[in-house]
Amino acid sequence: MGTHALTLGKPFSQEKIKGALQTNSDVRDAIQRMSEHLAVNGLSDAIPMLGVSLTSDDKKLTGEFSAAANQLDREHCRKGFTLPNA
């Protein structure tokens, strides 16, 4: 699910991501730690991706971006392991 969220997401500046996700303290702390990690490793100019929000009902992905995410599942399955159209 995480790969699909990032695939469907967009690049955002670190400042925009920090501003958009300030309401959740755990997320805010994780973003701060990642920013520090990037800076220490000479990557402070990196433009991170902000993935879309995806949820699941245990059978398929649901929510605003579910059609695109479920299509990604069908496109990447090997023959014999394909998913039925849901």
C-alpha positions as CSV (number, residue, x, y, z in Angstrom):
1,M,0.0,0.0,0.0
2,G,2.9,2.4,0.8
3,T,4.4,2.0,-2.7
4,H,1.1,2.8,-4.3
5,A,0.6,5.9,-2.0
6,L,4.0,7.2,-3.1
7,T,3.5,6.4,-6.7
8,L,0.3,8.4,-6.8
9,G,1.8,11.2,-4.6
10,K,3.6,14.4,-5.6
11,P,6.9,16.0,-4.7
12,F,6.6,18.7,-2.1
13,S,9.1,20.9,-0.4
14,Q,10.0,19.9,3.1
15,E,8.5,23.1,4.4
16,K,5.1,22.4,2.7
17,I,5.1,18.9,4.1
18,K,5.9,20.2,7.6
19,G,3.1,22.7,7.4
20,A,0.5,20.3,6.0
21,L,1.1,17.6,8.7
22,Q,1.5,19.7,11.8
23,T,-1.7,18.4,13.5
24,N,-0.3,15.0,14.3
25,S,2.5,15.1,16.8
26,D,3.9,11.6,15.8
27,V,4.0,12.6,12.2
28,R,5.5,16.0,13.0
29,D,8.2,14.3,15.0
30,A,9.0,11.8,12.2
31,I,9.2,14.6,9.7
32,Q,11.6,16.5,12.0
33,R,13.8,13.5,12.4
34,M,13.9,12.8,8.7
35,S,14.8,16.5,8.0
36,E,17.6,16.2,10.5
37,H,18.8,13.0,8.9
38,L,18.8,14.5,5.4
39,A,20.7,17.6,6.6
40,V,23.4,15.5,8.4
41,N,23.8,13.4,5.2
42,G,24.1,16.4,2.9
43,L,20.7,16.0,1.4
44,S,18.9,19.0,2.9
45,D,18.0,20.1,-0.7
46,A,16.2,16.9,-1.4
47,I,12.6,17.2,-2.4
48,P,10.6,14.5,-0.7
49,M,7.4,12.8,-2.0
50,L,4.2,13.1,-0.1
51,G,2.1,10.1,-0.8
52,V,-1.7,10.0,-1.0
53,S,-3.8,8.6,1.8
54,L,-5.0,5.1,1.1
55,T,-7.3,2.8,3.2
56,S,-8.3,-0.8,2.8
57,D,-11.4,-2.9,3.5
58,D,-9.2,-6.1,3.7
59,K,-10.1,-7.0,0.1
60,K,-9.2,-3.8,-1.9
61,L,-8.0,-0.3,-1.4
62,T,-10.7,2.3,-0.7
63,G,-10.9,6.1,-0.7
64,E,-10.3,9.0,-3.0
65,F,-7.4,7.4,-4.9
66,S,-8.5,3.8,-4.7
67,A,-9.3,3.3,-8.4
68,A,-5.8,4.3,-9.4
69,A,-4.2,2.3,-6.6
70,N,-6.2,-0.8,-7.3
71,Q,-5.3,-0.5,-11.0
72,L,-1.6,-0.5,-10.0
73,D,-2.2,-3.8,-8.2
74,R,-3.7,-5.4,-11.4
75,E,-0.9,-4.0,-13.6
76,H,1.9,-5.5,-11.6
77,C,0.6,-9.1,-11.0
78,R,2.4,-12.0,-12.7
79,K,0.3,-14.3,-14.9
80,G,-1.4,-16.8,-12.7
81,F,-1.5,-14.3,-9.8
82,T,-3.7,-11.7,-11.3
83,L,-6.5,-10.1,-9.2
84,P,-10.1,-10.1,-10.3
85,N,-11.7,-6.9,-11.2
86,A,-13.4,-5.7,-8.0
